[in-house]
Amino acid sequence: MIPFLDVTWLCDPCRRLCGYRPYKLFQGVYFDPLASFPALVLKLMSIWSQELFLHGVGVARYSGVAFDCRIVRDFKELESMAGDWQRLWQSRPQPEIFQSLSWARAWWQCNSEGQRLCVPVVCQGGRVVLILPLVQRGGTLHFLGTPEADYSDMLCSHPSPAQPLIVALQALMAGDWKHAAFENLRKDSLLVQTYPSLPREIRRFMRLEVADTCPTVVFGDDRQRTVDSLLANKHLRRRLRKLQKRGEVVFRHIESPEEIQRQLSHFFLCHRRRCASLAKTSCFESPQMRALIRMVSADLNPSRELRFGVLELNSSPLAWSLGFQLHGKYAYYQQTFDVDSEEYGPGEALLYFIFQYASERVSREIDFLRGDEFFKRRFATDFKEILTLRIERPGVLGWARRASRYVLSHWKSVRRPMVAFVRKHQTIFRAFRFVWVWKRTQLHRLRSARSRNELWDYVWAYAGDLFRSVVWNTEVATVFQKRQKADLPDFAGLDPEVRIQNARVSDLADLVLEHPEMTFPRFQHYRERIKKGDQAYLVREKDEITLLAWVRRSRHDEKPVISMYECWPIRDAERSCSHLLSHLAAVAGETRADLSLCCPDVPDLSREALNRQGYEPQYRVALHKFLHWFGRRSVVDKSEAPPASPQACNSCPKFRDRAKK
């Protein structure tokens, strides 16, 4: 059978009605008219549509002036046209740093793997008049530099940019791409302004849709009034005063290339920690993105185009900002801060100093660029639409993709005002973010369990946790007391390769980064625990985290109690647990405090470690909860406690359930 396209499934009903068989041409080769004729029609329609696109708009000659176009595939050839690139880039009244050759060069060196350069260069009379910087990723054409570049556009100096653009599009049609997505186009970009001037025969294969908005602060005519309103914000000033009570606060822009490279390491790490605490994936998780920023920072002038700022508290870096300044505009690209100091609002203090810098050095606007951070919507005075221009190949498949994009764009037009409403109200925004974090966390855990072939085990464990949380639950704690005549603490059984340290919020974020299969989304709750005095202990074996435990100090019947109320085993935690309990027993022995373990069955190895420190089990406390709000407490004396314990720490129900989470 020799069909042009496999559409035999359309012809099966006709074949059964007619009751015929395909014609046999020769041995092993058959011809089926019902399959070949529709395929032939589809193929001819595709060829006719493509010919219409290529030749229906005229030849590459306008008003007697011919254009010459070639497709550049080698970046070295593109670098040889650096002078033309710079001339076209500066011909725009408001050029963006993302269309500069410095950004394009750094991006290509970091992201060239798996991508193919496809840059139409149009010349008129031997002079370059248009450069359309594109790359082919799979079967799709994208702008060179995206998605890391917040703005994209073509470079053109011709007074009628539609003419060389048509020539460039005609040259692109000879390629093997299937779809083109020209993303991150501003509404005032040259490509968007040229779009209505294109012939209808070309625009019928294109679709321009709104993809996002960029909040910005436009100074306008009354610049001083806008700046004063930003600096007079009570919330920012209150956060700054709170931070200044902790010591000397200094903000400065770094102009030393060597210091910028050193500070970028802290910037990347803190940005990753911040995103991990929000159950997000940082853009700097990618080594290519980190290399891109380092190369751009090394190529741009650190006292003019590149503005890398650091906020210091008592000479220690606390927050960082990365921006670009060009032609009176400040582009606020990325920012982050130390998650251990979030309660002091370093992000708001950093923003105050950015506004203060803009009042002195920025004349036109502060562009917050893309992103869903709430502060951008709070301080923005204008919102710029970000558009995407999609081009489909002629033919039936291209028509089907255009139809699907049409339906999707209508759904986005309904979703967009809903998202804008949520972003304007902080309480609703936080509620939706909580739901989003919960959904993302559950999907992450399901995928992680599926990759380990433990999906059904996780589902059953989650159902059990849900039942215990909503219907019925019993929490058991074993209380150990120090013997009246205890021997000196015995540390002979401790392994020097096991290290115990107090954990901060940044350590919890590092734990998520080191073990992405384990997601802990309640960082705000954990921060409140630490603020109230609870301690988190990290146990490492050979520099690898094996256990994380939460400990609380309290008093019961006028006697101090140290309680280990939650444990997260990361690896085989049997030895780590015994070492941690030995450490807690030593700390409790200094104050003659009782030691409480919120675990129904204490493993043998851990019990032996406590016994060496002079602690023995006295009683168990059980808290029975019904319908989450109702409950009662029961105490079991020493004569009945504790029961036979398992041999391994992983078999403890409390540990096992946490490990599956």
N, C-alpha and C positions, 0 to 999 in steps of 0.2 A: 504494500500500500504506500502511495507517495503523496500524502496530503501536504499542503503548505502549512497548515496549522491543525492541531489535534482538536477537531470539533466533531468527532465521530459520535460522541454522546448525544449530540443534537439530532443525529440522523437515525438513531436506533429505532424510534417509533415508525418512521417512514420505511425503513428496511424490513421491519416485521410485516407492515401492511402490504408492501409490494412483493415480498417473498423472493427476492433475487439475491444473488451472490456477486461479489466483486469479480471483475473480468481478470482472467489470468493472462498477463502479457508474456512471460516466459517463466522458467523454473524459479520458484521462490519469490516472484514479483507480481503483485496484484494492483489493479487500479479500481478505486471505488468512487464513482461520480458523486454520490451523495455526500461523501466526506471531502472530496477535492474541490467541488464547485463552490460551496460556501467559503472554504478557506481561500480560494482564489479571489472571491469578491472582497473579503476582508483585506487581503494583501494589496489588491489594487486600490482600495480606499485609502490605506495607509500611505502607499506611494504617491497617490494623487494629492493627499493633504500635505505631505512633505514637499512635493514639488511646488505646491501653491505657496508654502511658507518661503521656499528658497527663491522662487522666481516671480511670484505674483506681485511683489512690491517694486519691481524694477531692478535695473542693474546697479552696480556700485559706482554710479556717476550722478552727480547732482550739480546742476547749473554749469555744466561743462568742466567741472573739477572732479578728477578721479581720486578714489581712495584705494589704498593698498593695505591689506590686512594679513597678518601672519600670527600663528599660534605659537607662543613661546613655551617650550617644554623643559628647558634647562634654566635653573636659577642663576647660573653664572652669566648667561646671556641677559637675564633681567637686570643683574647688577651692573652690567656694562652700560645700561641706559639709566644710571643713577642720576645724571644731570637732567634728563627728560622727566624722570619720575619726580624729582624735586621741583622742577618748573611747574608741572601739572598740579602737584600737591599745593604749592603756594599760590596758584592762580585762584583758588577758592577764597572767598572773603573770610570764612571761618574754618580753617583746616583743623582736622582732628588728629591727635597723635596716633590713633589706631590705623590711619591710612599712610603713615610715614614709612619710608623704606627701612628705617631702623626697626620698627615693629615687625614689618614683613620679613626682614632678614632673620631676626631672632626667632620668630615663630616658625619659619620654615626649617631652620637648623634643629629645632626641638621637636617638630611634629611631621617631618617629611616621610617617616616610615608609614607605609600603607596608603600614601596619597600621591597623586600625580598632578604636576603643575599643568595648568591649562589657561594661559593668560593671552587673550586677544590683544594685539597691539596694532592700532590703526594709524597709518601715516598719510599725510597729504603733502604732496610735493617734496617728499623726503623728510618731512618734519613730523614727529610724533604728536598726534592730537588727542589720542585716547588710549588709555590702558585700563582694561577690565581685569583686575587681579582675582583669578579664580583657581580653585583646586578641585580635582575630581576625587571624591571619597566613595569608593564602591561604584555605584551607578548614578551618584548625585553630584551636581556641581554646587560648590559653596564658595563664599568669599574667602580669599586668602587672609588668615588671621582669626577667623571665627572658630569656635564660639567665644574664645577668650577676649576678642575685641568687642567692645560694647557698641561701637558704631562702625558701619561699613559703607562704602560708596565707590563709584567708578571715578577715575581721574580723567578729566577732559578739559581742554582749553578752546575747543571749537565754538564759534558763536552760535551754531545750530547743532547742539550735541546729538539730536535725534539721527542725523545723517551718519556720522561715524558709528553710532550705536547699532544701527540697522546692519551695517556692514559687519560689525563684530558678531552680532547674533547669527547672521547668515553663515559666517565662518564656523561658528560653534556647532551648527546643525550637522556638519560633516563628522562630528565625533560620535563615540559609542555610548554616551551618557543617556540615561532614561528620564531623569528628572532634574530640575534646577531649583534650588531654594536660596534666593539672595536675601539673607536675614540681616537684622539689626540696621535697618534703613530709617534714618530720621525723616520726618515729614518734609523738611526743607532740604533734603539731600538732592544731589544733582540727578540721580537716577529716578527718583520719585517725581521730580519736576519734569523730567523728559518723558515719562511714561505716557501722559495724555497726547503727546505729539507723535507717537508712533502710529504707523498705519493700522487700520482696523484688522487687516489680514494677519498682522503679527499679534496685536493685543488679544485676539480671540484665543490664543494659546497661553495667555498670561492671566494671572490673578493676583491682585494686590490686596493684602489683608492686614488688619491690625493684630500685632502679636503681643505687645507689652507697652508700658509707659515708663518714662524716666522722670522722676521728680527733680526739680531744679529750682534754684533761687535766682530769679532774674532781677538785677538791680534797677534797670530802667532809668528813667530820668531822675527820680528821687532816690538816688543811691544811698545817701547818708541816712535817710529815714528808714530804709529797709535794713541797713546794717545795725542801726541803733535798736530796732525792734528785735533782732536776733540776739544781740548781746544783753538785752534787758530781760530775757526769758528767766522767770523765777526758778523754774526747775533746774536749769543749767547752773545758775548761780548758787543755788542751794547745794547741789552736788559738789560743786567746786569748793565751797566753804567746808563741807564735810571732809573732803579729801585733804584740804590744807591743814585741818586739825591733826592729821597724822604726821605732818612734817613739811619740809620744803618741796613745793611743786614747781617744776620747771618744764616748759615745752620749748623744743628747738627743732629746726630742720637741719638734718645732717647733710653736710656738703663735702665730706671726705669719702671718696669711693671705697677706701679700705674699711672704714667704719660702717658704711652702708652694707657691705657684704657680710660683715660680722653680725649686724643687727637683723639682717634678713633671716638668719637662722632662727633667732628667737621669735621673729614675726611669723614665720611659717608654723613653728611649733605651737604657739599660742592660738593661732587661727584654727589649727586642727583640733586643739583641745576645746576651743569655744564651740565649734560645730559639733564635736562629739557630745558635749553636754546638752545640745539641742536636738540630738538624734539626727543630725544632718551629716552630709559628706562634704568635707572641705574641698574647694577647688585645688588646694595645695597638697592634697593627697597624691596627685599625679606628679611624678618626677619631672615630666615635661613642662608642667606649669611652673614649678619652682625654678627650673633652668631658664625658662622664658623670662621671668621677672628678673633673675640675676643678669641675664644678658642685656635686657632693656635698660636696667639700672646702670650697667657698665657703659652703655653706648650713649645715653642721654646726658646732658649737662646737669649735674646735681644741684646747681644753683639757679637754674632757669627752668628747663622743661620738666625735670624730675623733682618732685617735692616729697621727700621721705622724712616724716616727722616722728619724734619720739617724746612721750610724756614720762617724766622721771619723778619719782618720789624718793627724796633723800638720796639722790644720785643713782637710784636703781630704776631701770626701765620698767614701766608699768603698762603703757599702751602705745600703739604704733598706728600711723596713718600713711597710706601710699596714694599719692595723687600726681596729676600731671597738669602743668600750667602752660597755656599757650594763648597768645593774642588776647590777654585780659580775661581768660576763662580758666577756672580751677575745676578739674575733673577729679572727684573724690572716688578713687578706684576701689580700694580695700582698706579696712580698718579692723583692729582687734585689740584685745587687752588680756591681762593676766586673770584667769578665771578665779584664782584665789582671792582677788581683791574686788570681786564684782559688787559686794555690798556697799562699797564706797563710790560706785558709779564712775569708774575711770573712763568709760565710753562717753558719758555726757560731758565730763571735764575736757576730754580730748576734743569734742565737737565745739565747745566754747572757745578753745584756743584756735581752732580752724577758722571760726567766724571772726575772731580777733585778727588773725593773719589776713583774712580776706578784706577786712575793712581798711587795711593799709596797702595791700599789694594787688588785689583783684579788682578790676574795673567793670567787668561785664556780668558775670554770673558764676554761681557755684552749682555745678552739675553733679548730682548724686549718682548718676548712671543707673544701670539696671540693678534690681534687688528688691526684696520684700521686707527689708528692715523697717520697723515701725517709725523710727525717728525721721526717715526720709519724708514720709507723708506728713509728719507733724510740722516740719519747718519749710516745706516746699511752698513756693508761690505760684508755680506753674508746672504743668505736666505735659511732656512731649511724647507724642505717639511714636512707637517703634513699629515699623511695618516690615512685612516679608513679601517679596515678589517671587511668585512661583511660576515656573515655565514648564509646561508639559510637552512631550514630543507629539507631533501630529500622528493621528491614527486612533483606532478604537481604544487601545489600552490607555493612551493619553486622555481621551475623552472620559473614560471611566474614572481615572484618577482626578480629573477636574471636577467631575460630579461628586465624588466623595469629599473633596476639599470644600466644595460648596456647602454641603451639609454640615461638615465640621466647623466651618467658619460661622454658620448661623448659631451653632451651639456655643461657640466662643463669644459671640456677640451678646448672648443671654448671660453667660457666666461672668463676663468682664465687669458689668456694673455690680454684681453681687460681691465679687472680690474687692472692688473699690470700696463698697460700703463696709465690709468687714475690716479693711485696713484703716478706715477712718476712726473706728471706735476701739479703743484699746482693750476694754473688757471683753468685747465680742471677739477681738483678734486673739486674745490669750486663750479664750475658750476653744476657738477653732484650732489654734496651734496645739492645745493639749490633745484634742481628738486626732489631729494629724500625726502627732508624735506617737500616740498610742497605736494608731493604724500602722504606721511605718515600723514600729517595734514588733508588732505581732507578725507582720509579713516577713520581717527579717528573721524572726525566730522560726517561723514555719519553713522558710527556705533553708535555713541552717540545719534544722532537724531533717529535712528531706535529703540534703546533701550527705548527711551521715547515716541515712537509711533508718532514722529513728522517728519518722513522722507520726506513726500511730502511738508510739510510746509518749511522745510529747503531747499529743491530743488527749490521751487518757490522763496524763499528769496535769494538764491544764484544766480538764473537766473536774478532777479531784480537788485542785486548788480553788476553783470557782465554787464547788459545793461547800468546801470548808469555810470559804469567806462569806458566803451568803446564808447557808442553812445551818451547818453544825461544824464546830471546830474545837479542838482541844490542844492547848499549848502547855507543854510540860517543861519545867525548869528544875534541874538538880542542884541543890545548894550544898557546897562543901565548906567545912569549917576547919580551922587550924587546931591541931591537937594541943593540949595544955602544955605538954612537955615534948616539944618537937625538936628534932635534930637540926643541925645547921643545913641550909639548903645544899642540895647535891646537884652540881652542874656537870657531873662526869659523863652523863649520857647525852649531853648536847653536842650537836654537830657544828663545827665552826663554819661550814659552808652554808648554814641556814642563818639568814639575817632577818631581823624584825625591825620595822620602822613605822612611825606614825604617818598615816596617809592624809593628804590634803585633797581638795577637789581636783587639782591638777593631776594628782596621782590616779584618781579614779578615771579621769579622762584618758590618761596614758594607758590605763588598763583596757579601756574600750578600743584604743588604737592598736594595742598589741594583740588583742583577742577580739576581732570584729564579730566572731560568732556569738559572743556574749554581749548583750545590749542591756544597759542600765539606764532607763530613760528618766528616772525621778531625781535628776541632779539638784533641782531646787529643794526637794525634800532632804536630800543628803546634806546640802549646804546648811539647812536649818538645823540638822542634827549636830553638825560640827559647831555651829554658832551657839547652841545650847550647852555645849560642853562634852558631847559624846566624842569618842575617839575611834578612828578607823585604823586598824593595824594591817599592814601588808607584810606577808611572809614570802621570802625569796629563797630558792634553793639554786645555787650556782647562777645567780643573777637572773633567774626566771621566776616570775610570780606564780605561786602555787596556792595561796590562800589569802582571803580578805575577810576580816572579822570586825564587827562593830561592838564596842564596849561602852558601858554607861556606869557612872559612879552615882550612888544614891545612898540613902539611909533607911534602915528598917528596924523599928524598935530601938531607936537611938544607937544603932550599930551600923558602921559603914559597910556597904555591900558593893562589890564590883561585879557587874553582870555582863556576860558575853551573850547578847541576845540575837545575833544574826551572823551567819557565816556563808561565804561564797567560795567553795572549792573550785579552783581553776584547773589544776592538774591533780595527780595523786597526792592527796593532802594529809595522809595519815601521819607521816613524820612531822610535817609542818604544824599540824594541829597540836601534837604533843609538845613541841618546842614553844608554841604560843602560850599554851596553858601553863607551862613551866614559868614562862616570863610573867604571866598575869599572877600566878601564885606568889612569885617573888615580890611583885609590886604590892599585892594584897597583904603579904606578911609584914611589910614595913609599917602598915597602919593597923595591923590586927583586924583586917576586914574579912568578911565572908566572901566567898567566890560562888557566883551563880552562873550556871550554864543552861541556856534555853535549848536543851537537847534531851529527848526522852531517854536515850541510851548512850552512855559515855563509852567510847571504845576502850579496850583494855590498855593499849599503849598510852592513851591520854590519862587514864586513871593511874597508871604506874608513875607517870611524870608528876601528877599532883601528889601522889603518895610520897615521892621523894622530897617534895617541898613541905611535907608535914600536913597536907590537907586530906581529909577523908569525907565521904558523903554522909550527910546528916539527915536530910529529908528532901522530899520532892514536893513542888507546888504545881498544881494542875489548874488551869483556867479553862472552863468550859463555856463556850459562846454559842448562843442560839439566835438565829436570825440577825446576827451581827451586832445587835444592840443589847440583848439579854444574855446574862451569864452568871456563873457562880464560881467560887474558888474553893479548892479542896487541898489539904495538906496530908501527905503520907509520911509517917515517922520513919526513923532510921531502921527499925526492925523489919519494915516492909520494903525498904528501898536501898539501893536501886536494883532492878531486875538484872538477869543475865544479859550481858552486853555483847554486841557483835565484835568481830576481830578487826574489821576494816572500817575506817572513817567514812568511806563512800557508801556503806550500807546503812548509815544513820539516816532515818527518813528526812530529817530537816536538811541535811546536806544533799541527799539525793534529789529532793524536789528543787532546791536552788540550782543544782548543777544542770537540771533539765531546762530550767528557764534561761 
